[in-house]
């Protein structure tokens, strides 16, 4: 498993931007085990893709799972 900081670095290395808040500009949410229900609800209401760690690692082709 990767840490939250690892995921931030991976996303930035791939050209993405990390944010602690969710808005209509958010492309996707990488939901960890402790994601707050308010953020999860907001992402759903905005129609933002929510993925777990396995989905994200699959998306980026990380075989180091």
CHARMM-style PDB file with segment names, atoms N, HN, CA, C and O in Angstrom:
ATOM      1  N   UNK     1       0.836  -1.191   0.000  1.00  0.00      PROA
ATOM      2  CA  UNK     1       0.000   0.000   0.000  1.00  0.00      PROA
ATOM      3  C   UNK     1       0.879   1.251   0.000  1.00  0.00      PROA
ATOM      4  O   UNK     1       1.973   1.279   0.564  1.00  0.00      PROA
ATOM      5  N   UNK     2       0.364   2.251  -0.638  1.00  0.00      PROA
ATOM      6  HN  UNK     2      -0.525   2.228  -1.096  1.00  0.00      PROA
ATOM      7  CA  UNK     2       1.049   3.537  -0.663  1.00  0.00      PROA
ATOM      8  C   UNK     2       0.449   4.445   0.404  1.00  0.00      PROA
ATOM      9  O   UNK     2      -0.703   4.277   0.804  1.00  0.00      PROA
ATOM     10  N   UNK     3       1.237   5.401   0.853  1.00  0.00      PROA
ATOM     11  HN  UNK     3       2.173   5.538   0.528  1.00  0.00      PROA
ATOM     12  CA  UNK     3       0.727   6.384   1.813  1.00  0.00      PROA
ATOM     13  C   UNK     3       0.008   7.505   1.060  1.00  0.00      PROA
ATOM     14  O   UNK     3       0.102   7.601  -0.163  1.00  0.00      PROA
ATOM     15  N   UNK     4      -0.695   8.331   1.786  1.00  0.00      PROA
ATOM     16  HN  UNK     4      -0.771   8.253   2.780  1.00  0.00      PROA
ATOM     17  CA  UNK     4      -1.374   9.479   1.190  1.00  0.00      PROA
ATOM     18  C   UNK     4      -0.356  10.358   0.460  1.00  0.00      PROA
ATOM     19  O   UNK     4      -0.611  10.843  -0.642  1.00  0.00      PROA
ATOM     20  N   UNK     5       0.804  10.552   1.097  1.00  0.00      PROA
ATOM     21  HN  UNK     5       1.011  10.158   1.993  1.00  0.00      PROA
ATOM     22  CA  UNK     5       1.853  11.379   0.485  1.00  0.00      PROA
ATOM     23  C   UNK     5       2.357  10.739  -0.813  1.00  0.00      PROA
ATOM     24  O   UNK     5       2.619  11.442  -1.789  1.00  0.00      PROA
ATOM     25  N   UNK     6       2.494   9.413  -0.825  1.00  0.00      PROA
ATOM     26  HN  UNK     6       2.281   8.842  -0.032  1.00  0.00      PROA
ATOM     27  CA  UNK     6       2.896   8.706  -2.055  1.00  0.00      PROA
ATOM     28  C   UNK     6       1.916   9.001  -3.183  1.00  0.00      PROA
ATOM     29  O   UNK     6       2.323   9.300  -4.306  1.00  0.00      PROA
ATOM     30  N   UNK     7       0.627   8.916  -2.882  1.00  0.00      PROA
ATOM     31  HN  UNK     7       0.297   8.674  -1.970  1.00  0.00      PROA
ATOM     32  CA  UNK     7      -0.387   9.164  -3.911  1.00  0.00      PROA
ATOM     33  C   UNK     7      -0.330  10.599  -4.415  1.00  0.00      PROA
ATOM     34  O   UNK     7      -0.486  10.842  -5.611  1.00  0.00      PROA
ATOM     35  N   UNK     8      -0.108  11.546  -3.517  1.00  0.00      PROA
ATOM     36  HN  UNK     8       0.019  11.349  -2.545  1.00  0.00      PROA
ATOM     37  CA  UNK     8       0.012  12.944  -3.938  1.00  0.00      PROA
ATOM     38  C   UNK     8       1.171  13.104  -4.917  1.00  0.00      PROA
ATOM     39  O   UNK     8       1.042  13.777  -5.939  1.00  0.00      PROA
ATOM     40  N   UNK     9       2.297  12.483  -4.598  1.00  0.00      PROA
ATOM     41  HN  UNK     9       2.402  11.936  -3.767  1.00  0.00      PROA
ATOM     42  CA  UNK     9       3.469  12.576  -5.466  1.00  0.00      PROA
ATOM     43  C   UNK     9       3.225  11.902  -6.812  1.00  0.00      PROA
ATOM     44  O   UNK     9       3.631  12.425  -7.849  1.00  0.00      PROA
ATOM     45  N   UNK    10       2.571  10.757  -6.802  1.00  0.00      PROA
ATOM     46  HN  UNK    10       2.241  10.332  -5.959  1.00  0.00      PROA
ATOM     47  CA  UNK    10       2.261  10.046  -8.052  1.00  0.00      PROA
ATOM     48  C   UNK    10       1.368  10.914  -8.931  1.00  0.00      PROA
ATOM     49  O   UNK    10       1.623  11.061 -10.126  1.00  0.00      PROA
ATOM     50  N   UNK    11       0.331  11.483  -8.348  1.00  0.00      PROA
ATOM     51  HN  UNK    11       0.123  11.363  -7.377  1.00  0.00      PROA
ATOM     52  CA  UNK    11      -0.608  12.321  -9.105  1.00  0.00      PROA
ATOM     53  C   UNK    11       0.115  13.527  -9.701  1.00  0.00      PROA
ATOM     54  O   UNK    11      -0.090  13.859 -10.869  1.00  0.00      PROA
ATOM     55  N   UNK    12       0.955  14.181  -8.909  1.00  0.00      PROA
ATOM     56  HN  UNK    12       1.122  13.912  -7.961  1.00  0.00      PROA
ATOM     57  CA  UNK    12       1.684  15.348  -9.412  1.00  0.00      PROA
ATOM     58  C   UNK    12       2.682  14.956 -10.493  1.00  0.00      PROA
ATOM     59  O   UNK    12       2.845  15.677 -11.478  1.00  0.00      PROA
ATOM     60  N   UNK    13       3.347  13.827 -10.320  1.00  0.00      PROA
ATOM     61  HN  UNK    13       3.215  13.241  -9.520  1.00  0.00      PROA
ATOM     62  CA  UNK    13       4.312  13.347 -11.317  1.00  0.00      PROA
ATOM     63  C   UNK    13       3.619  13.079 -12.655  1.00  0.00      PROA
ATOM     64  O   UNK    13       4.223  13.229 -13.717  1.00  0.00      PROA
ATOM     65  N   UNK    14       2.352  12.683 -12.590  1.00  0.00      PROA
ATOM     66  HN  UNK    14       1.862  12.562 -11.727  1.00  0.00      PROA
ATOM     67  CA  UNK    14       1.593  12.403 -13.811  1.00  0.00      PROA
ATOM     68  C   UNK    14       0.874  13.645 -14.346  1.00  0.00      PROA
ATOM     69  O   UNK    14       0.083  13.553 -15.285  1.00  0.00      PROA
ATOM     70  N   UNK    15       1.153  14.800 -13.745  1.00  0.00      PROA
ATOM     71  HN  UNK    15       1.796  14.874 -12.983  1.00  0.00      PROA
ATOM     72  CA  UNK    15       0.584  16.050 -14.247  1.00  0.00      PROA
ATOM     73  C   UNK    15      -0.699  16.490 -13.582  1.00  0.00      PROA
ATOM     74  O   UNK    15      -1.313  17.470 -14.004  1.00  0.00      PROA
ATOM     75  N   UNK    16      -1.113  15.781 -12.551  1.00  0.00      PROA
ATOM     76  HN  UNK    16      -0.614  14.985 -12.208  1.00  0.00      PROA
ATOM     77  CA  UNK    16      -2.342  16.138 -11.853  1.00  0.00      PROA
ATOM     78  C   UNK    16      -2.094  17.124 -10.729  1.00  0.00      PROA
ATOM     79  O   UNK    16      -0.951  17.429 -10.389  1.00  0.00      PROA
ATOM     80  N   UNK    17      -3.168  17.612 -10.165  1.00  0.00      PROA
ATOM     81  HN  UNK    17      -4.097  17.364 -10.441  1.00  0.00      PROA
ATOM     82  CA  UNK    17      -3.106  18.559  -9.053  1.00  0.00      PROA
ATOM     83  C   UNK    17      -3.895  17.982  -7.882  1.00  0.00      PROA
ATOM     84  O   UNK    17      -4.996  17.459  -8.053  1.00  0.00      PROA
ATOM     85  N   UNK    18      -3.321  18.086  -6.709  1.00  0.00      PROA
ATOM     86  HN  UNK    18      -2.426  18.511  -6.570  1.00  0.00      PROA
ATOM     87  CA  UNK    18      -3.982  17.616  -5.492  1.00  0.00      PROA
ATOM     88  C   UNK    18      -4.726  18.754  -4.829  1.00  0.00      PROA
ATOM     89  O   UNK    18      -4.283  19.902  -4.853  1.00  0.00      PROA
ATOM     90  N   UNK    19      -5.845  18.427  -4.243  1.00  0.00      PROA
ATOM     91  HN  UNK    19      -6.205  17.494  -4.223  1.00  0.00      PROA
ATOM     92  CA  UNK    19      -6.617  19.425  -3.513  1.00  0.00      PROA
ATOM     93  C   UNK    19      -7.287  18.755  -2.327  1.00  0.00      PROA
ATOM     94  O   UNK    19      -7.703  17.598  -2.398  1.00  0.00      PROA
ATOM     95  N   UNK    20      -7.384  19.498  -1.243  1.00  0.00      PROA
ATOM     96  HN  UNK    20      -7.046  20.438  -1.185  1.00  0.00      PROA
ATOM     97  CA  UNK    20      -8.049  18.936  -0.062  1.00  0.00      PROA
ATOM     98  C   UNK    20      -9.553  19.162  -0.109  1.00  0.00      PROA
ATOM     99  O   UNK    20     -10.297  18.643   0.723  1.00  0.00      PROA
ATOM    100  N   UNK    21      -9.996  19.950  -1.102  1.00  0.00      PROA
ATOM    101  HN  UNK    21      -9.392  20.372  -1.779  1.00  0.00      PROA
ATOM    102  CA  UNK    21     -11.431  20.195  -1.224  1.00  0.00      PROA
ATOM    103  C   UNK    21     -11.953  19.663  -2.556  1.00  0.00      PROA
ATOM    104  O   UNK    21     -11.187  19.439  -3.493  1.00  0.00      PROA
ATOM    105  N   UNK    22     -13.253  19.467  -2.622  1.00  0.00      PROA
ATOM    106  HN  UNK    22     -13.875  19.649  -1.861  1.00  0.00      PROA
ATOM    107  CA  UNK    22     -13.899  18.941  -3.822  1.00  0.00      PROA
ATOM    108  C   UNK    22     -14.734  20.054  -4.435  1.00  0.00      PROA
ATOM    109  O   UNK    22     -15.496  20.729  -3.743  1.00  0.00      PROA
ATOM    110  N   UNK    23     -14.579  20.237  -5.750  1.00  0.00      PROA
ATOM    111  HN  UNK    23     -13.959  19.688  -6.312  1.00  0.00      PROA
ATOM    112  CA  UNK    23     -15.364  21.258  -6.449  1.00  0.00      PROA
ATOM    113  C   UNK    23     -15.744  20.732  -7.828  1.00  0.00      PROA
ATOM    114  O   UNK    23     -15.398  19.608  -8.192  1.00  0.00      PROA
ATOM    115  N   UNK    24     -16.447  21.543  -8.578  1.00  0.00      PROA
ATOM    116  HN  UNK    24     -16.729  22.456  -8.283  1.00  0.00      PROA
ATOM    117  CA  UNK    24     -16.847  21.136  -9.931  1.00  0.00      PROA
ATOM    118  C   UNK    24     -15.637  20.970 -10.847  1.00  0.00      PROA
ATOM    119  O   UNK    24     -15.751  20.378 -11.920  1.00  0.00      PROA
ATOM    120  N   UNK    25     -14.482  21.486 -10.435  1.00  0.00      PROA
ATOM    121  HN  UNK    25     -14.390  21.968  -9.563  1.00  0.00      PROA
ATOM    122  CA  UNK    25     -13.253  21.343 -11.225  1.00  0.00      PROA
ATOM    123  C   UNK    25     -12.532  20.028 -10.935  1.00  0.00      PROA
ATOM    124  O   UNK    25     -11.581  19.678 -11.634  1.00  0.00      PROA
ATOM    125  N   UNK    26     -12.970  19.307  -9.925  1.00  0.00      PROA
ATOM    126  HN  UNK    26     -13.742  19.592  -9.357  1.00  0.00      PROA
ATOM    127  CA  UNK    26     -12.335  18.047  -9.539  1.00  0.00      PROA
ATOM    128  C   UNK    26     -12.617  16.983 -10.591  1.00  0.00      PROA
ATOM    129  O   UNK    26     -13.767  16.757 -10.968  1.00  0.00      PROA
ATOM    130  N   UNK    27     -11.542  16.322 -11.065  1.00  0.00      PROA
ATOM    131  HN  UNK    27     -10.608  16.505 -10.758  1.00  0.00      PROA
ATOM    132  CA  UNK    27     -11.689  15.278 -12.090  1.00  0.00      PROA
ATOM    133  C   UNK    27     -12.109  13.947 -11.486  1.00  0.00      PROA
ATOM    134  O   UNK    27     -12.993  13.264 -12.004  1.00  0.00      PROA
ATOM    135  N   UNK    28     -11.458  13.589 -10.377  1.00  0.00      PROA
ATOM    136  HN  UNK    28     -10.740  14.144  -9.957  1.00  0.00      PROA
ATOM    137  CA  UNK    28     -11.797  12.345  -9.690  1.00  0.00      PROA
ATOM    138  C   UNK    28     -11.370  12.458  -8.241  1.00  0.00      PROA
ATOM    139  O   UNK    28     -10.574  13.321  -7.872  1.00  0.00      PROA
ATOM    140  N   UNK    29     -11.915  11.571  -7.431  1.00  0.00      PROA
ATOM    141  HN  UNK    29     -12.563  10.871  -7.731  1.00  0.00      PROA
ATOM    142  CA  UNK    29     -11.565  11.511  -6.019  1.00  0.00      PROA
ATOM    143  C   UNK    29     -10.967  10.143  -5.746  1.00  0.00      PROA
ATOM    144  O   UNK    29     -11.551   9.115  -6.088  1.00  0.00      PROA
ATOM    145  N   UNK    30      -9.794  10.145  -5.126  1.00  0.00      PROA
ATOM    146  HN  UNK    30      -9.319  10.980  -4.848  1.00  0.00      PROA
ATOM    147  CA  UNK    30      -9.174   8.907  -4.683  1.00  0.00      PROA
ATOM    148  C   UNK    30      -9.595   8.730  -3.229  1.00  0.00      PROA
ATOM    149  O   UNK    30      -9.070   9.390  -2.333  1.00  0.00      PROA
ATOM    150  N   UNK    31     -10.540   7.839  -3.009  1.00  0.00      PROA
ATOM    151  HN  UNK    31     -10.967   7.302  -3.737  1.00  0.00      PROA
ATOM    152  CA  UNK    31     -11.154   7.675  -1.690  1.00  0.00      PROA
ATOM    153  C   UNK    31     -10.424   6.630  -0.866  1.00  0.00      PROA
ATOM    154  O   UNK    31     -10.411   5.447  -1.207  1.00  0.00      PROA
ATOM    155  N   UNK    32      -9.820   7.079   0.214  1.00  0.00      PROA
ATOM    156  HN  UNK    32      -9.830   8.040   0.491  1.00  0.00      PROA
ATOM    157  CA  UNK    32      -9.185   6.171   1.154  1.00  0.00      PROA
ATOM    158  C   UNK    32     -10.206   5.644   2.147  1.00  0.00      PROA
ATOM    159  O   UNK    32     -11.377   6.020   2.113  1.00  0.00      PROA
ATOM    160  N   UNK    33      -9.752   4.782   3.020  1.00  0.00      PROA
ATOM    161  HN  UNK    33      -8.800   4.477   3.047  1.00  0.00      PROA
ATOM    162  CA  UNK    33     -10.645   4.158   4.001  1.00  0.00      PROA
ATOM    163  C   UNK    33     -11.294   5.174   4.936  1.00  0.00      PROA
ATOM    164  O   UNK    33     -12.416   4.968   5.398  1.00  0.00      PROA
ATOM    165  N   UNK    34     -10.595   6.261   5.211  1.00  0.00      PROA
ATOM    166  HN  UNK    34      -9.683   6.428   4.835  1.00  0.00      PROA
ATOM    167  CA  UNK    34     -11.088   7.236   6.186  1.00  0.00      PROA
ATOM    168  C   UNK    34     -11.680   8.488   5.547  1.00  0.00      PROA
ATOM    169  O   UNK    34     -11.731   9.539   6.186  1.00  0.00      PROA
ATOM    170  N   UNK    35     -12.124   8.391   4.308  1.00  0.00      PROA
ATOM    171  HN  UNK    35     -12.083   7.537   3.789  1.00  0.00      PROA
ATOM    172  CA  UNK    35     -12.710   9.559   3.655  1.00  0.00      PROA
ATOM    173  C   UNK    35     -13.998   9.949   4.366  1.00  0.00      PROA
ATOM    174  O   UNK    35     -14.853   9.109   4.648  1.00  0.00      PROA
ATOM    175  N   UNK    36     -14.115  11.228   4.644  1.00  0.00      PROA
ATOM    176  HN  UNK    36     -13.421  11.910   4.415  1.00  0.00      PROA
ATOM    177  CA  UNK    36     -15.286  11.722   5.358  1.00  0.00      PROA
ATOM    178  C   UNK    36     -16.555  11.602   4.536  1.00  0.00      PROA
ATOM    179  O   UNK    36     -16.516  11.746   3.314  1.00  0.00      PROA
ATOM    180  N   UNK    37     -17.680  11.338   5.186  1.00  0.00      PROA
ATOM    181  HN  UNK    37     -17.711  11.221   6.179  1.00  0.00      PROA
ATOM    182  CA  UNK    37     -18.948  11.176   4.472  1.00  0.00      PROA
ATOM    183  C   UNK    37     -19.401  12.442   3.748  1.00  0.00      PROA
ATOM    184  O   UNK    37     -20.057  12.353   2.710  1.00  0.00      PROA
ATOM    185  N   UNK    38     -19.063  13.621   4.279  1.00  0.00      PROA
ATOM    186  HN  UNK    38     -18.530  13.693   5.122  1.00  0.00      PROA
ATOM    187  CA  UNK    38     -19.473  14.872   3.626  1.00  0.00      PROA
ATOM    188  C   UNK    38     -18.774  15.035   2.280  1.00  0.00      PROA
ATOM    189  O   UNK    38     -19.395  15.439   1.297  1.00  0.00      PROA
ATOM    190  N   UNK    39     -17.476  14.720   2.238  1.00  0.00      PROA
ATOM    191  HN  UNK    39     -16.971  14.392   3.036  1.00  0.00      PROA
ATOM    192  CA  UNK    39     -16.737  14.829   0.969  1.00  0.00      PROA
ATOM    193  C   UNK    39     -17.243  13.793  -0.029  1.00  0.00      PROA
ATOM    194  O   UNK    39     -17.400  14.090  -1.213  1.00  0.00      PROA
ATOM    195  N   UNK    40     -17.491  12.603   0.443  1.00  0.00      PROA
ATOM    196  HN  UNK    40     -17.363  12.362   1.405  1.00  0.00      PROA
ATOM    197  CA  UNK    40     -17.999  11.543  -0.426  1.00  0.00      PROA
ATOM    198  C   UNK    40     -19.351  11.946  -1.009  1.00  0.00      PROA
ATOM    199  O   UNK    40     -19.597  11.761  -2.201  1.00  0.00      PROA
ATOM    200  N   UNK    41     -20.212  12.490  -0.181  1.00  0.00      PROA
ATOM    201  HN  UNK    41     -20.012  12.641   0.787  1.00  0.00      PROA
ATOM    202  CA  UNK    41     -21.533  12.932  -0.620  1.00  0.00      PROA
ATOM    203  C   UNK    41     -21.423  14.070  -1.637  1.00  0.00      PROA
ATOM    204  O   UNK    41     -22.144  14.087  -2.635  1.00  0.00      PROA
ATOM    205  N   UNK    42     -20.526  15.012  -1.382  1.00  0.00      PROA
ATOM    206  HN  UNK    42     -19.941  14.998  -0.572  1.00  0.00      PROA
ATOM    207  CA  UNK    42     -20.346  16.138  -2.304  1.00  0.00      PROA
ATOM    208  C   UNK    42     -19.853  15.644  -3.662  1.00  0.00      PROA
ATOM    209  O   UNK    42     -20.330  16.103  -4.700  1.00  0.00      PROA
ATOM    210  N   UNK    43     -18.902  14.713  -3.660  1.00  0.00      PROA
ATOM    211  HN  UNK    43     -18.515  14.340  -2.817  1.00  0.00      PROA
ATOM    212  CA  UNK    43     -18.386  14.162  -4.914  1.00  0.00      PROA
ATOM    213  C   UNK    43     -19.504  13.478  -5.692  1.00  0.00      PROA
ATOM    214  O   UNK    43     -19.606  13.637  -6.908  1.00  0.00      PROA
ATOM    215  N   UNK    44     -20.328  12.728  -5.000  1.00  0.00      PROA
ATOM    216  HN  UNK    44     -20.245  12.599  -4.012  1.00  0.00      PROA
ATOM    217  CA  UNK    44     -21.454  12.046  -5.661  1.00  0.00      PROA
ATOM    218  C   UNK    44     -22.438  13.054  -6.254  1.00  0.00      PROA
ATOM    219  O   UNK    44     -22.890  12.896  -7.388  1.00  0.00      PROA
ATOM    220  N   UNK    45     -22.763  14.084  -5.485  1.00  0.00      PROA
ATOM    221  HN  UNK    45     -22.396  14.212  -4.564  1.00  0.00      PROA
ATOM    222  CA  UNK    45     -23.714  15.097  -5.960  1.00  0.00      PROA
ATOM    223  C   UNK    45     -23.195  15.840  -7.184  1.00  0.00      PROA
ATOM    224  O   UNK    45     -23.977  16.248  -8.043  1.00  0.00      PROA
ATOM    225  N   UNK    46     -21.867  16.017  -7.266  1.00  0.00      PROA
ATOM    226  HN  UNK    46     -21.232  15.685  -6.568  1.00  0.00      PROA
ATOM    227  CA  UNK    46     -21.263  16.708  -8.401  1.00  0.00      PROA
ATOM    228  C   UNK    46     -20.979  15.763  -9.574  1.00  0.00      PROA
ATOM    229  O   UNK    46     -20.524  16.198 -10.632  1.00  0.00      PROA
ATOM    230  N   UNK    47     -21.249  14.469  -9.378  1.00  0.00      PROA
ATOM    231  HN  UNK    47     -21.618  14.115  -8.519  1.00  0.00      PROA
ATOM    232  CA  UNK    47     -21.031  13.496 -10.447  1.00  0.00      PROA
ATOM    233  C   UNK    47     -19.565  13.203 -10.710  1.00  0.00      PROA
ATOM    234  O   UNK    47     -19.192  12.838 -11.825  1.00  0.00      PROA
ATOM    235  N   UNK    48     -18.736  13.361  -9.694  1.00  0.00      PROA
ATOM    236  HN  UNK    48     -19.039  13.658  -8.789  1.00  0.00      PROA
ATOM    237  CA  UNK    48     -17.295  13.142  -9.825  1.00  0.00      PROA
ATOM    238  C   UNK    48     -16.985  11.662  -9.631  1.00  0.00      PROA
ATOM    239  O   UNK    48     -17.535  11.009  -8.744  1.00  0.00      PROA
ATOM    240  N   UNK    49     -16.100  11.147 -10.469  1.00  0.00      PROA
ATOM    241  HN  UNK    49     -15.653  11.677 -11.189  1.00  0.00      PROA
ATOM    242  CA  UNK    49     -15.677   9.752 -10.361  1.00  0.00      PROA
ATOM    243  C   UNK    49     -14.981   9.533  -9.024  1.00  0.00      PROA
ATOM    244  O   UNK    49     -14.093  10.294  -8.639  1.00  0.00      PROA
ATOM    245  N   UNK    50     -15.392   8.487  -8.326  1.00  0.00      PROA
ATOM    246  HN  UNK    50     -16.113   7.868  -8.639  1.00  0.00      PROA
ATOM    247  CA  UNK    50     -14.789   8.125  -7.048  1.00  0.00      PROA
ATOM    248  C   UNK    50     -14.120   6.774  -7.244  1.00  0.00      PROA
ATOM    249  O   UNK    50     -14.767   5.803  -7.635  1.00  0.00      PROA
ATOM    250  N   UNK    51     -12.821   6.717  -6.969  1.00  0.00      PROA
ATOM    251  HN  UNK    51     -12.296   7.507  -6.651  1.00  0.00      PROA
ATOM    252  CA  UNK    51     -12.131   5.437  -7.124  1.00  0.00      PROA
ATOM    253  C   UNK    51     -11.354   5.088  -5.866  1.00  0.00      PROA
ATOM    254  O   UNK    51     -10.920   5.953  -5.105  1.00  0.00      PROA
ATOM    255  N   UNK    52     -11.198   3.782  -5.680  1.00  0.00      PROA
ATOM    256  HN  UNK    52     -11.551   3.080  -6.298  1.00  0.00      PROA
ATOM    257  CA  UNK    52     -10.408   3.320  -4.545  1.00  0.00      PROA
ATOM    258  C   UNK    52      -8.953   3.141  -4.996  1.00  0.00      PROA
ATOM    259  O   UNK    52      -8.626   3.369  -6.161  1.00  0.00      PROA
ATOM    260  N   UNK    53      -8.095   2.736  -4.076  1.00  0.00      PROA
ATOM    261  HN  UNK    53      -8.361   2.551  -3.130  1.00  0.00      PROA
ATOM    262  CA  UNK    53      -6.673   2.605  -4.377  1.00  0.00      PROA
ATOM    263  C   UNK    53      -6.414   1.604  -5.501  1.00  0.00      PROA
ATOM    264  O   UNK    53      -5.593   1.860  -6.382  1.00  0.00      PROA
ATOM    265  N   UNK    54      -7.100   0.479  -5.475  1.00  0.00      PROA
ATOM    266  HN  UNK    54      -7.766   0.271  -4.759  1.00  0.00      PROA
ATOM    267  CA  UNK    54      -6.906  -0.545  -6.497  1.00  0.00      PROA
ATOM    268  C   UNK    54      -7.270  -0.018  -7.878  1.00  0.00      PROA
ATOM    269  O   UNK    54      -6.536  -0.233  -8.843  1.00  0.00      PROA
ATOM    270  N   UNK    55      -8.408   0.674  -7.973  1.00  0.00      PROA
ATOM    271  HN  UNK    55      -9.004   0.849  -7.189  1.00  0.00      PROA
ATOM    272  CA  UNK    55      -8.828   1.263  -9.252  1.00  0.00      PROA
ATOM    273  C   UNK    55      -7.791   2.260  -9.755  1.00  0.00      PROA
ATOM    274  O   UNK    55      -7.444   2.261 -10.936  1.00  0.00      PROA
ATOM    275  N   UNK    56      -7.298   3.107  -8.854  1.00  0.00      PROA
ATOM    276  HN  UNK    56      -7.580   3.106  -7.894  1.00  0.00      PROA
ATOM    277  CA  UNK    56      -6.329   4.130  -9.242  1.00  0.00      PROA
ATOM    278  C   UNK    56      -5.033   3.493  -9.734  1.00  0.00      PROA
ATOM    279  O   UNK    56      -4.503   3.882 -10.774  1.00  0.00      PROA
ATOM    280  N   UNK    57      -4.529   2.523  -8.992  1.00  0.00      PROA
ATOM    281  HN  UNK    57      -4.960   2.207  -8.147  1.00  0.00      PROA
ATOM    282  CA  UNK    57      -3.281   1.868  -9.387  1.00  0.00      PROA
ATOM    283  C   UNK    57      -3.439   1.150 -10.715  1.00  0.00      PROA
ATOM    284  O   UNK    57      -2.507   1.110 -11.518  1.00  0.00      PROA
ATOM    285  N   UNK    58      -4.594   0.591 -10.944  1.00  0.00      PROA
ATOM    286  HN  UNK    58      -5.351   0.623 -10.291  1.00  0.00      PROA
ATOM    287  CA  UNK    58      -4.896  -0.061 -12.222  1.00  0.00      PROA
ATOM    288  C   UNK    58      -4.912   0.970 -13.349  1.00  0.00      PROA
ATOM    289  O   UNK    58      -4.371   0.731 -14.429  1.00  0.00      PROA
ATOM    290  N   UNK    59      -5.531   2.104 -13.090  1.00  0.00      PROA
ATOM    291  HN  UNK    59      -5.970   2.298 -12.213  1.00  0.00      PROA
ATOM    292  CA  UNK    59      -5.632   3.173 -14.077  1.00  0.00      PROA
ATOM    293  C   UNK    59      -4.257   3.663 -14.520  1.00  0.00      PROA
ATOM    294  O   UNK    59      -4.031   3.897 -15.708  1.00  0.00      PROA
ATOM    295  N   UNK    60      -3.346   3.816 -13.573  1.00  0.00      PROA
ATOM    296  HN  UNK    60      -3.530   3.625 -12.609  1.00  0.00      PROA
ATOM    297  CA  UNK    60      -2.031   4.349 -13.914  1.00  0.00      PROA
ATOM    298  C   UNK    60      -1.033   3.255 -14.292  1.00  0.00      PROA
ATOM    299  O   UNK    60       0.107   3.549 -14.651  1.00  0.00      PROA
ATOM    300  N   UNK    61      -1.458   2.002 -14.212  1.00  0.00      PROA
ATOM    301  HN  UNK    61      -2.384   1.762 -13.920  1.00  0.00      PROA
ATOM    302  CA  UNK    61      -0.588   0.898 -14.606  1.00  0.00      PROA
ATOM    303  C   UNK    61       0.498   0.588 -13.602  1.00  0.00      PROA
ATOM    304  O   UNK    61       1.579   0.137 -13.982  1.00  0.00      PROA
ATOM    305  N   UNK    62       0.234   0.821 -12.326  1.00  0.00      PROA
ATOM    306  HN  UNK    62      -0.643   1.188 -12.018  1.00  0.00      PROA
ATOM    307  CA  UNK    62       1.200   0.530 -11.270  1.00  0.00      PROA
ATOM    308  C   UNK    62       1.078  -0.935 -10.881  1.00  0.00      PROA
ATOM    309  O   UNK    62       0.059  -1.360 -10.336  1.00  0.00      PROA
ATOM    310  N   UNK    63       2.112  -1.695 -11.163  1.00  0.00      PROA
ATOM    311  HN  UNK    63       2.940  -1.349 -11.606  1.00  0.00      PROA
ATOM    312  CA  UNK    63       2.100  -3.126 -10.839  1.00  0.00      PROA
ATOM    313  C   UNK    63       2.675  -3.400  -9.461  1.00  0.00      PROA
ATOM    314  O   UNK    63       2.788  -4.556  -9.053  1.00  0.00      PROA
ATOM    315  N   UNK    64       3.035  -2.355  -8.750  1.00  0.00      PROA
ATOM    316  HN  UNK    64       2.943  -1.417  -9.081  1.00  0.00      PROA
ATOM    317  CA  UNK    64       3.661  -2.496  -7.440  1.00  0.00      PROA
ATOM    318  C   UNK    64       2.615  -2.465  -6.336  1.00  0.00      PROA
ATOM    319  O   UNK    64       2.703  -1.652  -5.416  1.00  0.00      PROA
ATOM    320  N   UNK    65       1.612  -3.361  -6.426  1.00  0.00      PROA
ATOM    321  HN  UNK    65       1.540  -4.021  -7.174  1.00  0.00      PROA
ATOM    322  CA  UNK    65       0.502  -3.372  -5.458  1.00  0.00      PROA
ATOM    323  C   UNK    65       0.763  -4.324  -4.349  1.00  0.00      PROA
ATOM    324  OT1 UNK    65      -0.063  -4.462  -3.447  1.00  0.00      PROA
TER     325      UNK     65
END
